[in-house]
């Protein structure tokens, strides 16, 4: 059985992670995150788009164009797996059709569904104007914020250790601004994809 995957966003950036994986019988997404930067490299500010529909966001390229994800039409996605509870991995899930099922670890499920705000990303993002505005809007409604940093990223040395342990046949960079450096870092073959390209295994 042939396994296919497409990185909808993330081949040349950190943030907005979204990978579609499918066979002839099933389709799933791994993550559906909000970007950290716009296409021009400036901080992503969702306030500019907050009143737009999913179809309008797809037309603008803010949401990836994925059949059966937003309106329940066509070939429906069978499920969405959330890898961990960072906004750049789950921040757009409110746009997904209610009939699509979600899967995550217990801790991620509790963090995403909790009434209070657990901020688990890099503290530097707290200084960004749109992040501050988002947090202020929640705290003004009675939310309390707990800052518990949990890194979602590995440094180069950690990635090298993982590759040495796993000995992969191929490496496909994702969730990085430095995909072009991978061939000089790793001895395993590196295939550098662009957002939207399909790879079959």
C-alpha positions as CSV (number, residue, x, y, z in Angstrom):
1,X,0.0,0.0,0.0
2,X,1.4,3.4,-1.0
3,X,1.7,6.1,1.7
4,X,1.6,9.7,0.5
5,X,2.2,12.9,2.4
6,X,2.0,16.6,1.7
7,X,3.4,19.4,3.9
8,X,0.8,22.1,3.5
9,X,2.9,24.6,5.5
10,X,6.2,24.3,7.3
11,X,8.9,23.4,4.8
12,X,10.5,26.8,5.0
13,X,9.2,28.2,8.3
14,X,8.6,27.5,12.0
15,X,4.9,27.7,12.7
16,X,1.7,26.9,11.0
17,X,2.5,23.2,10.9
18,X,0.1,21.1,8.8
19,X,0.9,17.7,7.2
20,X,-1.6,15.6,5.3
21,X,-1.0,11.8,5.2
22,X,-3.1,9.5,3.1
23,X,-3.4,6.1,1.5
24,X,-6.1,4.9,-0.9
25,X,-8.3,4.2,2.1
26,X,-7.7,7.0,4.6
27,X,-6.7,10.6,5.1
28,X,-5.4,12.3,8.2
29,X,-3.8,15.6,9.2
30,X,-0.9,15.9,11.6
31,X,-1.3,19.4,13.3
32,X,-3.3,22.4,12.1
33,X,-1.3,25.3,13.5
34,X,-1.4,29.1,13.2
35,X,1.7,30.7,11.5
36,X,4.2,32.8,13.5
37,X,5.0,34.9,10.5
38,X,3.3,36.2,7.3
39,X,4.6,35.5,3.8
40,X,6.5,38.8,4.0
41,X,8.3,37.6,7.2
42,X,6.5,40.0,9.5
43,X,4.7,38.8,12.6
44,X,1.5,37.0,11.9
45,X,-1.5,38.9,13.2
46,X,-4.7,37.0,13.1
47,X,-6.7,40.1,14.1
48,X,-6.5,41.2,10.5
49,X,-8.5,38.0,9.4
50,X,-10.7,37.3,12.5
51,X,-14.0,38.2,10.8
52,X,-13.3,36.2,7.6
53,X,-14.9,32.9,6.7
54,X,-12.8,29.7,6.2
55,X,-13.4,30.0,2.4
56,X,-12.1,33.5,2.4
57,X,-9.1,32.5,4.5
58,X,-8.3,29.7,2.0
59,X,-8.6,32.2,-0.9
60,X,-6.1,34.5,0.8
61,X,-3.7,31.6,1.5
62,X,-4.0,31.9,5.3
63,X,-5.6,28.5,5.5
64,X,-4.4,25.6,3.3
65,X,-6.8,24.4,0.6
66,X,-7.7,20.9,1.9
67,X,-10.7,19.1,0.6
68,X,-13.3,18.0,3.1
69,X,-11.8,19.8,6.0
70,X,-13.9,23.0,6.5
71,X,-17.4,22.5,5.2
72,X,-18.1,18.7,5.3
73,X,-18.2,18.4,1.5
74,X,-16.2,16.1,-0.7
75,X,-13.7,13.5,0.6
76,X,-13.7,14.1,4.4
77,X,-10.6,14.0,6.5
78,X,-10.7,11.0,8.8
79,X,-9.1,12.7,11.7
80,X,-6.6,15.3,12.9
81,X,-3.7,14.4,15.2
82,X,-2.4,17.2,17.4
83,X,1.2,16.6,18.3
84,X,1.4,19.0,21.2
85,X,-0.4,22.0,22.6
86,X,1.4,25.0,21.0
87,X,-0.6,27.5,19.0
88,X,1.6,26.9,15.9
89,X,0.5,23.3,15.9
90,X,-3.3,23.6,16.8
91,X,-4.2,27.3,16.5
92,X,-6.5,26.9,13.5
93,X,-8.6,23.9,14.7
94,X,-11.7,26.1,15.3
95,X,-12.0,26.3,11.4
96,X,-12.3,22.6,11.0
97,X,-15.7,21.0,10.3
98,X,-17.3,19.7,13.6
99,X,-17.7,16.2,12.2
100,X,-13.9,15.7,11.9
101,X,-12.4,13.9,14.9
102,X,-9.4,15.0,16.9
103,X,-6.7,12.9,18.6
104,X,-4.0,14.1,21.0
105,X,-2.2,13.0,24.1
106,X,-3.9,13.4,27.5
107,X,-1.8,16.4,28.6
108,X,-2.3,18.3,25.3
109,X,-6.0,17.6,25.4
110,X,-6.2,19.1,28.9
111,X,-4.1,22.1,28.1
112,X,-6.1,22.9,24.9
113,X,-9.5,22.5,26.7
114,X,-8.7,24.1,30.0
115,X,-10.5,27.3,31.1
116,X,-7.4,29.1,32.2
117,X,-4.6,30.1,29.9
118,X,-1.4,28.0,30.1
119,X,1.3,29.8,28.0
120,X,3.9,27.2,27.0
121,X,5.7,28.9,24.1
122,X,8.9,31.0,24.1
123,X,8.7,34.0,26.5
124,X,9.9,36.3,23.7
125,X,6.6,35.9,21.9
126,X,4.9,37.6,24.9
127,X,6.5,40.9,23.8
128,X,4.9,40.7,20.3
129,X,2.0,43.2,20.1
130,X,-0.6,40.7,18.7
131,X,0.4,38.1,21.4
132,X,0.0,40.7,24.2
133,X,-3.3,41.8,22.7
134,X,-4.6,38.2,22.7
135,X,-3.5,37.5,26.3
136,X,-4.9,40.9,27.5
137,X,-8.3,40.0,25.9
138,X,-8.3,36.7,27.9
139,X,-7.1,38.1,31.3
140,X,-9.6,40.9,31.0
141,X,-12.3,38.2,31.0
142,X,-11.1,36.6,34.2
143,X,-8.6,34.1,32.8
144,X,-5.4,33.6,34.7
145,X,-2.2,32.9,32.9
146,X,0.4,30.3,33.9
147,X,3.7,30.5,32.1
148,X,5.0,26.9,31.7
149,X,7.6,26.7,28.9
150,X,7.7,23.4,27.1
151,X,10.0,23.5,24.1
152,X,8.6,22.2,20.8
153,X,11.9,22.5,19.0
154,X,15.2,20.6,19.1
155,X,18.6,22.1,18.6
156,X,21.0,20.9,15.9
157,X,22.9,18.6,18.3
158,X,19.7,16.9,19.5
159,X,18.6,16.4,15.9
160,X,21.9,14.8,15.1
161,X,21.5,12.4,18.0
162,X,18.0,11.5,16.9
163,X,19.2,10.8,13.3
164,X,22.1,8.7,14.6
165,X,19.7,6.6,16.7
166,X,16.9,6.2,14.0
167,X,19.2,5.9,11.0
168,X,16.5,7.1,8.6
169,X,16.7,6.3,4.8
170,X,15.6,9.9,4.1
171,X,15.2,13.2,6.0
172,X,12.5,15.7,5.0
173,X,13.0,19.1,6.8
174,X,9.9,20.6,8.3
175,X,9.1,23.3,11.0
176,X,12.4,25.1,10.3
177,X,13.7,28.2,8.7
178,X,17.0,26.4,7.9
179,X,15.9,23.6,5.6
180,X,18.7,24.4,3.2
181,X,21.3,23.7,5.8
182,X,20.2,20.1,6.4
183,X,22.4,18.6,3.6
184,X,25.5,20.0,5.3
185,X,24.5,18.8,8.7
186,X,23.3,15.2,8.2
187,X,24.9,12.3,6.3
188,X,21.5,10.7,5.5
189,X,19.9,11.8,2.2
190,X,17.9,14.9,2.5
191,X,14.9,15.7,0.3
192,X,13.9,19.3,0.5
193,X,10.2,19.8,-0.3
194,X,8.2,23.0,-0.9
195,X,4.8,23.6,0.8
196,X,2.2,21.7,-1.2
197,X,4.5,19.1,-2.8
198,X,3.4,15.4,-2.5
199,X,5.9,12.7,-1.6
200,X,5.0,9.0,-1.9
201,X,6.7,6.2,0.0
